[in-house]
Amino acid sequence: MEIPIHILDFEGSHNSGVIEWGIVTLFQNEIKTTKTRLCSANGHINKKETYHHGLSEDLLLKHKHFSADFNYFSSLRESGPYCAHNAQVE
């Protein structure tokens, strides 16, 4: 393929918003870049969610919200399509 494909994954919920994201960029059948970041929650993270992904509100307080990455995600989308395993959410 002659354009990059950006494969993304989010952790979070309707209540918390995106609290972690990761992206792998493939180009010409090779991994070219990877990036991940923790994000401050927009709302409450319940105990069940923390058990599932290991992320708590206290752990995430020092991180920026997901919205801080708007320009980064926009620039990726300009260079190629997104791909996600759970496209209804991501």
PESULDA-V26158 format. One record per pair of residues at least 6 apart in sequence whose ideal C-beta (glycine too) atoms are under 7 Angstrom apart, sorted by the first residue. I is the first residue (numbers start at 1). J is the second residue. D is the distance in whole Angstrom. If there is no record, write none. Layout:
I/J/D
I/J/D
This chain:
1/28/7
3/80/4
4/25/5
4/26/7
4/27/4
4/32/7
4/79/6
4/80/4
5/26/5
5/80/6
5/81/6
5/83/5
6/23/6
6/25/5
6/76/5
6/80/6
6/82/5
6/83/7
7/23/7
7/24/5
7/26/7
7/83/5
7/84/7
8/21/7
8/22/7
8/23/5
8/82/6
8/84/5
8/90/6
9/21/7
9/22/5
9/84/7
9/85/7
9/90/7
10/18/5
10/21/5
10/89/7
10/90/5
11/19/6
11/20/4
11/53/5
11/55/7
12/18/4
12/19/4
13/49/6
15/43/5
15/44/5
16/41/4
16/42/6
16/43/5
16/44/7
16/45/5
16/49/7
17/41/6
17/42/3
17/43/6
17/66/6
18/39/6
18/66/4
19/38/7
19/39/5
19/41/5
19/45/7
19/55/5
19/60/6
20/38/5
20/39/6
20/55/6
21/36/7
21/37/6
21/39/7
21/66/7
22/36/4
23/35/5
23/76/7
24/31/6
24/34/5
25/32/5
25/33/5
26/32/7
38/60/6
38/63/5
39/60/7
39/63/6
39/64/7
39/65/6
39/66/4
40/60/5
40/61/6
40/63/5
40/64/6
40/65/5
41/57/5
41/60/5
42/65/7
45/55/7
45/56/6
45/57/5
50/56/5
84/90/4
